[in-house]
Amino acid sequence: MQFLHRDDLARAFWSVFEAPRAGEIYNMGGGTYANCSVLEAIDLCEDITRGPMNWSLDEENRTGDHIWYISDLRRFQMHYPEWEPKHTMETMTREIIEALQYRLR
């Protein structure tokens, strides 16, 4: 899994708005900066919540699942060197958990 925080993506859009490049297409995502496996995400959630999650593991892959995928941000960063993601997997996961806890009160 890889994630790019909405604020980081909005800043990327703003970079393009301020200095557009005709015909360019970028593959935006968490890149190598913000990615983890599902098992790592479970561990992170358990660490943040200080409690176990209810989960199971099936040895058979689901049809269409990617085994590994990382967005390559190098071209975007080459064209817009002032941009870099600010939010880590931990900060994004904490934000999601806090929002869910708030909604479930």
Wavefront OBJ file of the C-alpha trace (Angstrom):
o trace
v 0.000 0.000 0.000
v 1.125 3.503 -0.639
v -0.426 6.761 0.359
v -0.132 10.413 -0.490
v -1.781 12.817 1.937
v -4.405 15.141 0.463
v -2.373 18.175 1.562
v 0.724 16.854 -0.239
v -1.331 16.211 -3.381
v -2.927 19.679 -3.181
v 0.545 21.218 -2.934
v 1.582 19.174 -5.997
v -1.450 20.502 -7.908
v -0.537 24.029 -6.816
v 3.035 23.541 -8.087
v 1.645 22.588 -11.492
v -0.825 25.479 -11.435
v 1.980 27.948 -10.768
v 4.320 26.517 -13.436
v 2.368 24.326 -15.883
v 4.176 22.023 -18.278
v 2.212 21.218 -21.435
v 1.428 17.545 -22.053
v 3.029 16.172 -18.890
v 1.451 13.282 -17.002
v 2.616 12.322 -13.529
v 2.138 9.150 -11.511
v 1.402 10.520 -8.048
v 1.322 8.372 -4.930
v 3.284 7.702 -1.801
v 6.406 6.643 -3.669
v 9.107 5.110 -1.526
v 8.419 7.731 1.128
v 4.990 6.560 2.323
v 4.302 2.920 1.680
v 3.904 -0.263 3.669
v 2.537 -3.772 3.436
v -0.897 -4.626 4.817
v 0.793 -6.470 7.697
v 2.940 -3.408 8.446
v -0.217 -1.256 8.386
v -1.881 -3.596 10.895
v 1.165 -3.359 13.177
v 1.142 0.439 12.870
v -2.576 0.628 13.708
v -2.096 -1.657 16.709
v 0.822 0.478 17.921
v -1.158 3.705 17.570
v -4.350 2.368 19.178
v -2.453 0.282 21.731
v -4.792 -2.594 21.035
v -5.154 -5.629 18.799
v -7.048 -5.548 15.524
v -9.372 -8.342 14.453
v -7.901 -9.677 11.214
v -7.169 -12.887 9.341
v -4.747 -13.872 6.607
v -5.682 -15.947 3.577
v -2.782 -17.644 1.838
v -4.466 -17.225 -1.579
v -4.040 -13.887 -3.352
v -7.170 -12.131 -4.553
v -7.504 -11.806 -8.326
v -6.185 -8.441 -9.491
v -4.244 -7.590 -6.328
v -0.832 -6.039 -6.825
v 1.918 -7.882 -5.020
v 4.050 -4.737 -4.969
v 3.519 -1.271 -6.406
v 5.347 1.983 -5.778
v 4.605 5.229 -7.636
v 7.678 6.756 -9.236
v 7.724 10.429 -8.251
v 11.139 11.226 -9.739
v 9.900 12.996 -12.884
v 7.488 15.181 -10.930
v 10.217 16.015 -8.408
v 12.635 16.771 -11.233
v 10.119 19.200 -12.781
v 9.039 20.643 -9.401
v 12.055 20.306 -7.087
v 10.510 22.501 -4.381
v 7.777 19.884 -3.807
v 8.196 16.945 -1.486
v 5.695 14.961 0.574
v 5.461 16.118 4.188
v 3.202 13.450 5.724
v 4.558 10.033 6.745
v 2.706 6.730 6.978
v 2.536 7.202 10.734
v 1.133 10.743 10.622
v -1.444 9.773 7.984
v -2.495 6.642 9.893
v -2.807 8.630 13.131
v -4.987 11.180 11.334
v -7.266 8.453 9.943
v -7.609 6.742 13.325
v -8.341 10.035 15.105
v -11.014 10.897 12.517
v -12.624 7.466 12.893
v -12.573 7.707 16.678
v -14.237 11.125 16.468
v -16.932 9.842 14.075
v -17.655 6.762 16.189
v -18.245 8.682 19.455
l 1 2 3 4 5 6 7 8 9 10 11 12 13 14 15 16 17 18 19 20 21 22 23 24 25 26 27 28 29 30 31 32 33 34 35 36 37 38 39 40 41 42 43 44 45 46 47 48 49 50 51 52 53 54 55 56 57 58 59 60 61 62 63 64 65 66 67 68 69 70 71 72 73 74 75 76 77 78 79 80 81 82 83 84 85 86 87 88 89 90 91 92 93 94 95 96 97 98 99 100 101 102 103 104 105
